[in-house]
Amino acid sequence: MLSRSKLMVGLLAVLMVMAFASSSFAQINITAFGNGSPEEIKTNVTADTFDPTSTGSGLLISGANIAPAALGTTTNLIINYGTQITSSTQAGGNAGSTVPTGYPIQISGASGAFANVFISSINYVTGQIIITLSSGSSTAAVSSGGTFTLTGVRVNANGLTSPVNATISLSSSANNFILSTSSVTVITALKDGIASAAIGPRLSSTVSTGTFQLLSTGTIADSSAVFTLTEGGSNLWRNASQDPGAQNNTQFRLTFAGIPNGVTLSLTGNSSSSSSGTISFSPSSITASALTTTVSFNGLWNPAAVDKVEINVSASVNGTVTSLATGAITVTASMAPISTKVLSLDTDAGGKNLPIADTGVPRFVAAETTTLTLGSIVGASTTILIPFTITSSGFDTGMALSNTTADPFVGSANGGATPVSGTCTVTLYPTLASGGAGTSGAFTTSSTKKPGIGLSSDGSLAPGAM
């Protein structure tokens, strides 16, 4: 009897230990999968943390149930993006807006043990999202795993380095949630939106028109120029339909400098070498009083190729202009629209900084490309080389110069010159009688230096004079 009693006590002890084990060690093992964006523009303040080619993608949370248990203790999943969050939950943006409209931050596909999870708070400034996994009100044993996806999160990527990771933690381990993933990549690479801006056409088979040239008299020597913008990756430029929740297409801003009054640059564009569509400009004419334009591509970019945009420039001069200051006419490019605000203070929401649509989604911090010289205004001068002159043994070389700007074609609009007067500079390179080069010298005609006949009183050569 004694040995039997000992056996029963031992069996009871084993059963009690097993009972405690099934309760104390019940676990849900949590794994996170980033499913982030492969590449984003480094100046994008509304960068996707989800794959833009897959609607509904985002941070996937998966829980595997190891042993049944009641989830009676409140437990939060804490996700830190390390930068400002610039999209909102439904009606969670500034002034009760949803940013962007129609694609808010939300939980989708919640199932099983995670069927009742919810977003309990978002700190848009620090980039923290808290998701409540269990609220502490349930005593029923959970015997299955579950999944859910956090979608619609956009962040301020400006100033970050890639890869961009989100860190994940639990508010408590008392509920036997075990987190096996502490960090996930939400943006793999951050790249320049415009890799390069260069003079020349987008296709190597196209003859380049190079840069244009205007004369200081207002005459057009060469009216055409062309330059090309090249994408910094294979899926950075997107039509709104290619970026879930986007409210506008990817755009570019061109900023010109050095354009004098009376000069107009007319812009046209060719579609990317790998995409079909049309290029539009707002405005399409650049003048001294309108030095910037927004460039839009009205079509679908190719997400599998590096795209290019070719911009053709035609320069014209107002017919009344007879004098232009010499100098270079330049252009720089930046992604657009340009952001004026990232978050906005909402006094009705307790003074919190909340997402705002501002100038659009996506939008960017201005970052100009290297300055390109599109054209130049040069002095209207002609250089003449007279290879041999002599003043010896009865020979004396004479020179006759004519100002032919008074031609019969009546101005540059009809193929003629613009009548203009000017001085003459003569540089002499003598040869010594003993051989070898002598000392060169030069003079410019003026009111006191008027060799020969035909010069005006101020030393200039008038149109039609010789």
Secondary structure, 3 states (H helix, E strand, C coil): CHHHHHHHHHHHHHHHHHHHHHHHCCCEEEEEECCCEEEEECCECCEECCCCCCCCCEEEEEEEECCCEECCCCEEEEEECCCCECCCCCCCCHHHCCCCCCCCCEEECCCHHHCCCEEEEEECCCCEEEEEEECCCCCCEECCCEEEEEECCEECCCCCCCCEEEEEEECCCCCCEEECCCEEEEEEEEECCEEEEEECCCCCCCCCCCCEEEECCCCEEECEEEEEEEECCCCCCCCHHHCCCCCCCCEEEEEEECCCCCEEEEEEEECCCCCCEEEEEECCEEECCECEEEEEEEECCCCCCCCEEEEEEEEEECCCCCCCCCEEEEEEEEEECECCCCEEEEHHHCCEEEECCCCCCCCECCCCCCCEEEEEEECCCCCCCCCCCCEECCEECCCCCCCCCCCCCCCHHHCCCCCCCECCEEEECCECCCCCECCCEEEECCCCCCCCCCCCCCCCECCCCC
